[in-house]
Structure formats: C-alpha cells, structure tokens
Amino acid sequence: MTRGLRWLVALALGFAHAPGFAIAADPPKPNVVLFLADDLGWADCSPYGGKEVPTPNMARLAADGVTLTHAFVASPSCAPSRAALLTGLDPMRNGAMLNHARPKANVKKWPAYFKELGYEIVAIGKVAHYAQVTEYGFDHTSHFKYHEDECVETAVKWLEARKPGKPLCLLVGTNWPHVPWPKETKFDSAKLSLPPTLVDTKETRQAQARYLAAVANADRDLGLVHDAARKHLAKDTLFLFTADHGSQFPFGKWNGYDAGIRTPLIAAWPGRIKPGTTSGAMVSWIDLLPTCLDAIGAKPPEGLSGKSFLSVLRGEKDAHRDKVFVTHSGDGAMNRYPLRAVRTRDWKYVRNLDSDAEHHTHVDLAKAGTDGRNYWDSWAEKAKTDPVAAAVVKRYHKRPAEEVYDLAADPWELKNLTADPKHAEKLKALRADLDTWMKSLGDEGLKTERALPDPAPKKKDKP
C-alpha cells in the first residue's frame, strides 16, 4: 500500500469514528419458518389437485408464493426422512436408515448451522422423530411427544410472547394426519373417490373419510402458524410448508411409490418469491437445509448431499435435479422391507432388496380394530371371492426384485414394465443410475441392511 493510499484509509477511518458519523449496518437477516405435516399425501392437497378435502390454508399459501410440483423426501418413513432434512445428508450418510434410528452424533445438524449465523433456533411439535429433537441442539423445544396436538397453539403463543432480538428460525411440526385419525368426520364416505391402489370396501371408505378429517386438521394448523408468523415476525420471512412422506395407506408410507415419497412443498417470501407461481423443478428434502442457508445469505457447506434450489424459488431457474434417490429400510418388527429407488421426471425404478420376503407394515400387523386393521381385514375377506381385491392383496405382500414404471402413462404405478422389451434400455439406464448412487455411498444393498442395528423404540415414541 502506498503512503498516499494509507493516508486516505486512515482519513476515512477517522471520519467513520467521528461523532455523528454513522456506519451503514448490515441489513437484518430474514426469518425462516418451516411447517411440517406428518404422513400427508401430496395428492390430497388442493394446490396439487386434491378435491376430496378443502385445504384453504394450503391454497392461500400457494397464492402467496410458489408451489413445487416435484418435491420428494429421502425416505418414506418418519425418522429417516426428518434426519435427512435436518442434516442435508442421505440416510446412508447420516446414519438414520431405520425408523427410530438417530443420525450419527458427529453429524452437524440444522440448529448448529443457524446458531453460528446468530439465529435463535426453535422447534415446537414433531420436527425430528419425537424425543430425538432434544438431541439436535435447538435453543428451545417443546411438545415433541406423540400427538401432542396442542403444539400448534403453543407455537402461536410462543410467537406472541417472543421479544424481538436475534433473527428467528422456527420449525413447527403438527402430528396430523398421522394415525390415529379422528373418530368423527364430516366427509361422506359413500361419495369419496378412492385411489385405484385401494380395495373398495365400506371399511376402506370409512378410513379414508377419517383420514381426510385429519388432513383438514393439518391444514387448520398450517393456517394458524402462517397467520402468527405474518403477524408477529417481520415481512422479510421465508415461510415453507411440506410433509415428511405420504399417508399411512398401503402403497403410501413405507413404500418407494409416489404415494409414499412425493411431498407437497410450498414457499412464500414477500418481495422475494413471486406470488401464485408454480415450478416443476425436481427437488429433494436433503436440499432444504442448503436452500434455507442460501436464503439467509450463508454459503451452503461443501459435502452435503443436498444443494440449494433458492434460484428456483426466486423464479430464476426452472430446473434443479434430473433425478432423486430414495432409501427405505424398515420400522422394527412391523416393517422390515428394504428398498432403493430412483425417480426421474417421467420414470421410476424400485429395487426390492429382499423380494423373497413378504411385505408387511403397521397396516396389516396392527391390533384388530385399530387404524389399518380396521379396513385391512375387509380387504382380506373380499380377496377370498374377488379377483381384483385378491390381486391388490397379493401385490401388497409380494414384490418383485425390480419394478419400473412409466409415470407419464401410469401415475399410480400399477403396471410394472421390467419384462417389457420395449423398455429394456430404460430399465438398464435406471438400474445403472441406482448402482452408481449406491456405490458412491458404500451401500451394499441387502448386506448393508442386515448389518444395521435395530433401534428399539422408546416407550413414548410411536411409528
């Protein structure tokens, strides 16, 4: 530095510290609010074409922001899905493969990133897998036990009482529409349109009507938190809504089909996201952490599985990923049916790692008269005389080693094309994509699965 330049710098610093001279402060950092639903089928939400249950608060949020039509979770069960969200890492990398499993202690988690940036970081309701949230390092946690449904009212009251200070990152998780569904429902079961994956019985329709009442509860909770955030936080607040995986019906939760892995994702941010827009960009839950870090002006760290799609939210790009990958391992004795899957824009490939085994879940193994069994038994009975019902029940229990679906022609994934020679090249390409991904993670498939420790659920934890 020359003598003259040093003199100018010293002069400028002198003026800066002179009385009455104000240095321009860094602009305040935006708040971030993430609202999570539990076991919510994306197709049941009105912004995604759902017509059976009104979801006015989802629709209102969509009108305020951008609706992503191709968002996916990393795993179709609660603990692995939420661990992937809160670490930005695939389940194989963070260590939470099985339901009730915890991510590795040395893996950096969502709160640590935000604390380093000066944020107050709070979780109310089911954010991680119930009591696991206390291990993540949030400044405040509450109402994380199973179906503590007053959690949303608590979150609203907490916002009302909060004193301004640090920028806030608030995560709120409702347990709706996780079972048990409300016993009372206003929906007429006889008039409902059932997905083609379900067996049409009186009991199935009653279960669907109760589930829709639970979806309405989730929408109500979303509206309460959204309104509270708009009232009590600065306008510069990024608000996101999504769900950890699909509903607890056969071929939904615990499965690699879209009914299990595709999720609603809507984001609103006044002045930053154009209202009433839609994006078809493919994104994954592992992308949410780096996206939120990017949104608050922090560079997402290298080495995460996820990558920021902030440019998609802002309407600057219309693409993000060309494929997403999914893993499912199991949920204790109720469900141990491991799979891996890859989904592109129009195709899905599912590899069932233990296809010689039978597929079971909390649906068919639950106690008689409880959620799942209250309609599953009617399926088994109808299957004795009805070939269509028998085929559905058989498909539920027995899966082939490989499944491939043309999603544009077959959105409900009913026709497995692995044996169709017309699609042999597509099958080969998808198989190679999955092989490459698994190899990059050190995932040896069934060998890896059999080496996983089976975490025993704590007494107060639920599926």
C-alpha positions in Angstrom: 0.0 0.0 0.0 1.4 3.4 -1.0 1.9 6.2 1.6 -0.9 8.2 -0.1 -3.3 5.3 0.0 -2.6 4.6 3.6 -3.3 8.3 4.4 -6.7 8.1 2.6 -7.7 4.9 4.5 -6.7 6.5 7.8 -8.7 9.6 7.0 -11.7 7.5 6.1 -11.5 5.6 9.3 -11.2 8.8 11.3 -14.4 10.1 9.8 -16.1 6.8 10.4 -15.4 7.0 14.1 -16.1 10.8 14.4 -19.1 11.9 16.5 -22.3 12.0 14.4 -20.9 9.7 11.7 -23.0 6.6 11.2 -21.7 3.4 9.6 -24.3 1.6 7.5 -25.2 -1.5 9.4 -25.6 -4.9 7.7 -29.3 -5.4 6.7 -31.2 -7.6 9.1 -31.2 -11.3 8.3 -34.5 -12.8 7.2 -36.5 -15.1 9.5 -37.2 -18.7 8.4 -40.3 -20.6 9.4 -40.7 -24.3 8.3 -44.0 -26.0 8.9 -44.1 -29.8 8.7 -47.1 -32.1 8.4 -46.9 -35.8 9.3 -48.0 -38.6 6.9 -49.7 -36.3 4.4 -50.3 -37.5 0.9 -49.4 -34.8 -1.6 -52.3 -35.6 -3.9 -54.8 -34.9 -1.1 -53.7 -31.2 -1.0 -55.8 -28.8 -3.1 -52.8 -27.0 -4.7 -51.9 -30.4 -6.1 -55.4 -31.2 -7.5 -56.9 -32.8 -4.4 -60.6 -32.4 -4.4 -61.9 -34.6 -1.6 -61.0 -32.3 1.3 -60.8 -28.5 1.2 -57.3 -27.2 2.2 -57.9 -23.4 2.1 -54.7 -22.5 4.0 -52.5 -24.5 1.7 -54.3 -22.8 -1.2 -53.8 -19.4 0.5 -50.1 -20.1 0.9 -49.8 -21.2 -2.7 -51.4 -17.9 -3.8 -48.8 -16.0 -1.7 -45.8 -18.0 -3.1 -44.5 -20.8 -5.3 -45.8 -24.4 -5.4 -43.2 -27.0 -6.3 -44.9 -29.9 -8.0 -42.0 -32.4 -8.0 -40.7 -32.4 -4.4 -39.6 -35.7 -2.8 -38.4 -37.0 0.5 -35.3 -39.0 1.0 -37.1 -41.9 2.8 -40.8 -42.8 3.2 -40.7 -43.2 7.0 -40.6 -40.6 9.8 -37.2 -40.8 11.4 -35.0 -41.3 8.3 -37.0 -38.6 6.4 -36.6 -36.0 9.2 -33.0 -36.9 9.8 -32.2 -36.3 6.1 -34.0 -32.9 6.3 -32.1 -31.8 9.4 -28.7 -32.9 8.2 -28.8 -32.3 4.4 -27.4 -35.8 4.0 -28.8 -39.0 2.5 -29.9 -41.6 5.2 -26.9 -43.8 4.4 -24.6 -40.9 5.1 -26.2 -39.5 8.3 -26.7 -43.0 9.8 -30.5 -42.9 10.3 -31.7 -45.6 8.0 -34.3 -47.5 10.1 -37.3 -45.8 11.7 -36.5 -44.7 15.3 -32.8 -44.5 14.3 -30.8 -41.4 15.2 -28.3 -39.7 12.9 -24.7 -40.0 14.0 -23.7 -37.9 16.9 -20.8 -36.3 14.9 -23.0 -35.2 12.0 -23.7 -31.5 12.0 -27.4 -30.7 12.2 -29.7 -27.8 11.3 -29.5 -25.9 14.6 -25.7 -25.7 14.6 -25.6 -24.0 11.2 -28.2 -21.3 12.2 -26.6 -20.7 15.6 -23.3 -20.0 14.0 -25.1 -17.3 12.0 -26.6 -15.6 15.0 -30.1 -17.1 14.8 -32.5 -18.2 17.5 -33.4 -21.7 16.5 -36.6 -23.2 17.9 -38.6 -26.5 17.4 -42.1 -26.9 18.6 -44.1 -30.1 17.8 -42.9 -33.1 15.8 -39.8 -31.8 14.0 -37.3 -34.6 14.4 -38.6 -38.1 15.4 -40.4 -37.1 18.6 -37.9 -37.0 21.6 -34.9 -37.1 19.3 -35.4 -33.4 18.8 -33.9 -32.7 22.2 -30.6 -34.1 21.0 -30.3 -31.7 18.0 -29.2 -28.6 19.8 -32.2 -26.3 19.4 -32.4 -23.2 21.7 -35.9 -24.3 22.7 -38.0 -27.4 22.1 -41.4 -28.5 23.3 -44.5 -30.7 22.5 -42.4 -33.3 20.6 -44.2 -36.3 22.0 -46.7 -38.4 20.1 -49.8 -36.4 19.1 -49.4 -33.5 21.5 -51.8 -31.7 19.3 -51.8 -28.5 21.3 -48.3 -27.9 19.9 -49.6 -25.5 17.2 -51.4 -23.3 19.7 -48.3 -23.4 21.8 -46.2 -22.2 18.8 -48.6 -19.4 18.2 -48.5 -18.3 21.9 -44.7 -18.6 21.9 -44.5 -16.2 18.9 -46.9 -13.8 20.6 -44.7 -13.7 23.7 -41.4 -13.6 21.9 -39.3 -10.4 22.3 -37.6 -9.1 19.2 -33.9 -9.8 19.1 -32.0 -12.3 17.0 -33.3 -13.4 13.7 -35.5 -16.5 14.1 -35.5 -19.9 12.5 -38.7 -21.6 13.7 -39.7 -25.2 12.9 -43.2 -26.3 13.8 -44.4 -29.9 13.3 -48.0 -31.0 13.5 -48.7 -34.7 14.1 -51.7 -34.5 11.6 -52.6 -36.5 9.6 -50.6 -39.3 11.3 -52.8 -42.0 12.9 -54.9 -42.3 14.9 -57.3 -40.3 12.7 -60.3 -38.5 14.2 -63.2 -40.8 15.0 -65.7 -38.3 13.9 -65.6 -37.0 10.3 -67.9 -34.7 8.2 -66.9 -36.4 5.0 -69.5 -38.7 3.4 -67.6 -42.0 2.9 -70.0 -43.2 0.2 -69.2 -40.2 -2.1 -65.5 -40.4 -1.9 -63.3 -41.2 -4.9 -60.7 -43.8 -3.8 -57.3 -44.2 -5.3 -57.0 -47.2 -7.6 -54.4 -48.8 -5.3 -57.0 -49.4 -2.6 -59.7 -52.1 -2.3 -63.1 -50.5 -2.3 -64.9 -51.7 0.9 -67.1 -49.9 3.4 -64.3 -50.0 5.9 -61.8 -48.5 3.5 -64.2 -45.7 2.7 -64.7 -45.0 6.4 -60.9 -45.0 7.0 -60.5 -42.6 4.1 -63.1 -40.2 5.5 -61.4 -40.2 8.9 -58.0 -39.6 7.2 -59.5 -36.6 5.3 -60.6 -35.2 8.6 -57.0 -35.4 9.8 -55.8 -33.7 6.6 -58.2 -30.8 7.4 -56.7 -30.6 10.9 -53.2 -30.3 9.3 -54.5 -27.5 7.0 -56.0 -25.7 10.0 -52.7 -25.9 11.9 -50.8 -24.6 8.9 -53.1 -21.6 8.8 -52.6 -20.8 12.5 -48.8 -20.8 12.2 -48.8 -18.9 8.9 -51.0 -16.2 10.3 -49.0 -15.9 13.5 -45.7 -15.6 11.5 -47.2 -12.9 9.4 -48.5 -11.0 12.5 -45.5 -11.3 14.8 -42.5 -11.6 12.5 -41.0 -9.1 10.1 -42.2 -9.1 6.5 -38.8 -10.5 5.5 -39.7 -14.0 6.5 -39.3 -17.1 4.3 -42.2 -19.5 5.1 -42.2 -23.1 3.9 -44.7 -25.9 4.2 -44.1 -29.6 3.4 -44.6 -33.1 4.8 -42.3 -36.0 5.7 -43.9 -38.6 3.4 -47.2 -40.0 2.2 -50.2 -41.2 4.1 -50.4 -44.5 6.1 -52.3 -46.4 3.5 -51.0 -49.4 1.6 -48.6 -48.4 -1.2 -48.1 -45.0 0.5 -45.9 -44.6 3.6 -43.0 -47.2 3.8 -43.0 -47.5 0.0 -41.0 -46.2 -2.9 -44.1 -45.3 -4.9 -45.0 -41.6 -5.4 -47.8 -42.0 -2.8 -45.0 -42.5 -0.3 -42.2 -40.3 -1.4 -43.7 -37.3 -3.2 -44.5 -34.4 -0.9 -46.2 -31.0 -1.0 -43.7 -28.1 -0.9 -44.9 -24.5 -1.0 -42.8 -21.5 -0.2 -43.8 -17.8 0.3 -41.4 -14.9 0.9 -42.8 -11.4 0.3 -40.8 -9.4 -2.2 -38.5 -12.4 -2.9 -40.8 -15.0 -4.3 -43.4 -14.2 -7.0 -46.9 -15.0 -5.7 -49.1 -17.5 -7.3 -46.4 -19.3 -9.2 -45.6 -23.0 -9.9 -42.4 -24.8 -10.5 -41.9 -28.3 -11.9 -38.2 -28.4 -10.8 -37.3 -31.7 -9.1 -36.1 -31.2 -5.5 -35.4 -33.4 -2.5 -35.8 -32.9 1.2 -32.0 -33.1 1.5 -32.0 -29.8 -0.4 -34.0 -27.8 2.2 -31.1 -27.2 4.6 -28.7 -25.7 2.0 -31.6 -23.8 0.4 -32.5 -22.1 3.7 -28.9 -21.3 4.4 -28.6 -19.8 1.0 -31.7 -17.8 1.6 -30.2 -16.1 4.7 -27.0 -15.2 2.9 -24.8 -18.1 4.0 -22.9 -20.3 1.6 -24.1 -23.9 2.0 -21.1 -26.1 3.1 -19.4 -28.4 0.6 -20.0 -32.1 1.1 -23.8 -32.1 1.8 -25.9 -34.5 -0.2 -28.4 -31.6 -0.8 -27.9 -28.5 -2.9 -29.7 -25.1 -2.8 -32.7 -24.5 -5.0 -33.1 -20.9 -4.0 -32.8 -19.8 -7.6 -35.9 -22.0 -8.3 -37.9 -20.3 -5.5 -37.0 -16.9 -6.9 -38.1 -17.9 -10.4 -34.5 -17.5 -11.8 -34.3 -21.2 -12.8 -36.9 -23.8 -13.8 -34.8 -26.9 -13.1 -32.8 -28.3 -10.2 -32.3 -32.1 -10.3 -32.7 -34.6 -13.1 -33.3 -37.5 -10.7 -33.9 -38.1 -7.0 -32.9 -41.2 -4.9 -34.8 -42.9 -2.1 -34.0 -45.4 0.5 -36.2 -47.4 2.9 -35.1 -49.9 5.4 -37.8 -50.7 8.0 -39.6 -50.0 11.2 -38.9 -52.7 13.7 -40.8 -55.9 13.7 -43.8 -54.3 11.9 -41.9 -53.5 8.7 -38.5 -54.7 7.5 -38.7 -54.5 3.8 -35.7 -52.7 2.4 -35.7 -50.9 -1.0 -33.8 -48.4 -3.0 -35.4 -46.3 -5.8 -34.5 -43.6 -8.4 -37.1 -41.3 -9.9 -36.6 -39.1 -13.0 -39.1 -36.7 -14.4 -41.2 -39.5 -16.1 -39.8 -42.8 -14.8 -39.4 -44.7 -11.6 -37.2 -47.7 -10.8 -37.6 -49.6 -7.5 -35.2 -52.3 -6.3 -36.7 -54.5 -3.6 -33.6 -55.9 -1.8 -35.3 -58.8 -0.1 -38.0 -59.8 -2.6 -38.2 -63.3 -1.3 -39.6 -61.9 2.0 -43.2 -60.7 2.4 -44.0 -57.1 2.7 -45.8 -56.1 6.0 -46.5 -52.8 7.8 -48.4 -51.4 10.7 -51.5 -51.6 8.4 -51.9 -55.4 8.3 -50.0 -56.2 11.5 -51.7 -53.8 13.8 -54.1 -55.0 16.6 -57.6 -55.8 15.4 -59.9 -52.8 15.3 -57.1 -50.2 15.1 -56.1 -47.9 12.3 -55.1 -50.1 9.4 -56.6 -53.4 10.6 -60.0 -51.8 10.7 -60.0 -51.9 6.9 -57.3 -54.4 6.1 -59.4 -57.3 7.4 -62.1 -56.3 4.9 -59.6 -56.5 2.1 -58.5 -60.0 3.1 -62.2 -61.1 3.3 -63.1 -59.6 -0.1 -60.0 -61.1 -1.6 -61.4 -64.6 -1.0 -64.1 -64.1 -3.7 -63.0 -61.0 -5.7 -60.0 -61.5 -8.1 -59.3 -57.7 -8.2 -59.1 -57.5 -4.4 -57.0 -60.7 -4.3 -54.5 -59.1 -6.8 -54.2 -56.0 -4.7 -53.6 -58.0 -1.5 -51.0 -60.2 -3.3 -49.2 -57.1 -4.7 -49.1 -55.7 -1.2 -47.4 -58.8 0.3 -45.2 -59.9 -2.6 -43.0 -57.5 -4.6 -40.7 -58.4 -7.5 -36.9 -57.8 -7.3 -37.3 -54.9 -9.7 -40.1 -52.5 -10.7 -40.1 -49.9 -13.4 -42.9 -47.5 -14.2 -43.7 -45.0 -17.0 -45.1 -42.3 -14.7 -46.5 -40.2 -17.6 -48.7 -43.1 -18.7 -49.1 -44.8 -15.3 -49.0 -42.2 -12.5 -50.4 -44.7 -9.9 -47.6 -47.2 -10.8 -49.8 -50.1 -11.4 -48.0 -51.7 -14.4 -44.5 -53.0 -13.9 -42.6 -52.8 -17.2 -39.5 -54.7 -16.3 -40.4 -57.6 -18.6 -41.4 -55.4 -21.5 -38.6 -55.5 -24.1 -39.6 -52.1 -25.4 -38.3 -50.6 -22.2 -35.2 -52.7 -21.8 -32.8 -49.7 -22.4 -34.7 -47.5 -20.0 -34.5 -50.2 -17.3 -30.8 -50.7 -18.0 -30.2 -46.9 -17.6 -32.2 -46.6 -14.4 -30.5 -49.7 -13.0 -27.1 -48.1 -13.7 -28.1 -44.8 -12.1 -29.1 -46.6 -8.9 -26.0 -48.7 -8.9 -23.8 -45.6 -9.3 -25.5 -43.8 -6.4 -25.4 -46.8 -4.1 -21.7 -47.4 -4.8 -20.9 -43.7 -4.1 -22.4 -44.2 -0.6 -20.8 -47.6 0.1 -24.3 -49.1 0.1 -24.1 -52.8 -0.5 -27.8 -53.3 -0.5 -29.1 -56.3 1.5 -25.7 -56.9 3.1 -25.8 -53.3 4.4 -29.3 -53.7 5.6 -28.6 -56.9 7.5 -25.8 -55.1 9.4 -28.0 -52.3 10.6 -28.7 -52.3 14.4 -32.4 -52.4 15.0 -33.2 -49.4 17.3 -35.7 -50.2 19.9 -38.4 -47.5 20.1 -38.7 -45.7 23.3 -42.0 -46.2 25.2 -43.3 -42.7 24.3 -42.2 -42.9 20.7 -44.7 -44.1 18.1 -44.4 -45.2 14.4 
